[in-house]
Amino acid sequence: MKGMNVTGARPAALSERITECHFDRIDPDISVEHFAHTGEFADALAMLAVTQDDLGGSDMTTAEIEAAIDRRGYRRATGSELLDYVRAKWNGKDTVAALDSCVEQYVLYVYGGPDRRALSLRWVRPHRHWGGHVRFLVVPK
């Protein structure tokens, strides 16, 4: 189902997709200009949110996580795919990052809790370590 989202239709504009996710907090620096996606879209149902343990490590850097994702036959999800995942599968609690959404050293991620659904940005560098609670959205190649 490449090129289609979970409903089988071409994905809506980024602003519409953000609205459909019903976030109560959206980082003000997130803009369509920075996070537009024009490539293929994976089926949200095929996406996985993996932990560092799933990738064979702990206390990993961004570069180590990206290499482990590649070695395991996945690709990093885009910001647009993260929004599809939120609509289709996200439990509203886990912190999930889309490492292929990097713009100016920031990636999109979602986090939640009993009364919070947020879309935010995280500053990343190749040698920055990630907390063990963060999951990384991947797509099988």
Secondary structure by P-SEA (a helix, b strand, c coil): cccccccccccccaaaaaaaaccccccccccccccccccccccccccccccccccccccccaaaaaaaaaaacbbbbcaaaaaaaaaccccccccccccccccccbbbbbbbcccccccbbbbbcccccccccbbbbbbcc
